[in-house]
Amino acid sequence: MIAITMACRLLKNPRRLITAEESVSPKVSVVIPVYNSAKYLHECIDSVLAQSFSDWEVVAVDDGSPDESPAILDEYAAKDTRIKVFHKANGGVSAARNDGLDAACGEYVLFVDSDDYLEQDALRLAYEEAMRVNADVVIGDYFAVSANGRRRYHFFSKSFVANDRTMIEKLQQTMLYSGYSPYFSNTCGYLFGAQWTKLFRRSMLVENAVRFPTSISLFEDGVFGLTAFEHAKVISYLSVPFYNYRVLPTSLCHSYKYNNIDLYKRISSEVCSLAEHFEKGPDFYDAYETRFIYYAKKQVGQIFASDMGFWNKYRECKKLLTNEFYVPFLKKIAAKPLVMNERLFGRLVRLKLYLLLSILMQVRRG
């Protein structure tokens, strides 16, 4: 296994001859970044061990976890040679995923978060579909797992294969905002940007230096996905759940800090840099602008999930929606294909009815 690992690390040189060791490389690498996940880590790795498809490797990257996670990983690695563990100083989830990708040897790669777990047939169904249509990316659905049970989410209303640039660009727009979907599903939501329901051809990622950006801590996987889709020639979507996503209240998505607006500015910079590099057209920028209307609504929701009093929430809400960063996006609300609860938000913001918006948000939050 060490020889395979070292050989795979040399893949950045596309002219290198394939070695005999690589000829026995696994079909799928499951890359798992790990940080303080001891509570859920057994379930995560056991879900890989239980797969109906056995030609896989796990590349687990311990990102400097101070809990029992490193010991748990080492225990699994000692029992199964398909499990490779790397320990490193804490550098964030993007760096850990990049390190895992560097160490991976599989024909395809699936990224799995260490507090989540796979459906039993996930790898088999995804790999068989990749082989059937020669896909660079295979997308599946997921279950959201919370204290209230599991809920099935569909990214699109039907299965399909995208093999032309027009359709793939529509998928990029959908990754930015679901209202641009070619086959709209009202359960698509913002998690289409997450990469844990997507099986990627590893050579496509390596040869095009597709990486997770380390400058942002939100939508970093979306930037990765947008870049990967730019290089993909065939993308298949199966309306089958591959993944179980655990909804945890401690995640960044469920917290509010007004300073987080700086994070959204960095996300904007990353997406605009990508768009400029690939010379994207007006449809891409249209979807990009709509995503930041969604982000404004998201931050308003975080304000009203906080412990502040109502009038402080109202003032923070108005301050946010009149911030010079968001104003250019919000001015274009009328022309955007807003969906679900973004529609009412858009109407109220367009009419500058910030107090009414605040009252409705307060009632909704109880």
Secondary structure, DSSP 8 states (H G I E B T S, - for coil): -HHHHHHHHGGG-TTS---TGGGG--SEEEEEEESS-HHHHHHHHHHHHT-S---EEEEEEEES-SSSHHHHHHHHHHH-TTEEEEEE----HHHHHHHHHHH--SSEEEE--TT-EE-TTHHHHHHHHHHHHT-SEEEEEEEEEETTEEEEE-SSSS-EEE-SHHHHHHHHHHHH-GGG-TT--TT--GGGG-STTEEEEHHHHHHTT----SS-SSSHHHHHHHHHHHH-S-EEEEEEEEEEEE--TTSGGG---GGGHHHHHHHHHHHHHHHHHTT--HHHHHHHHHHHHHHHHHHHHHHHTSSS-HHHHHHHHHHHHTSTTTHHHHTTGGGS---TTHHHHHHHHHTT-HHHHHHHHHHHH-
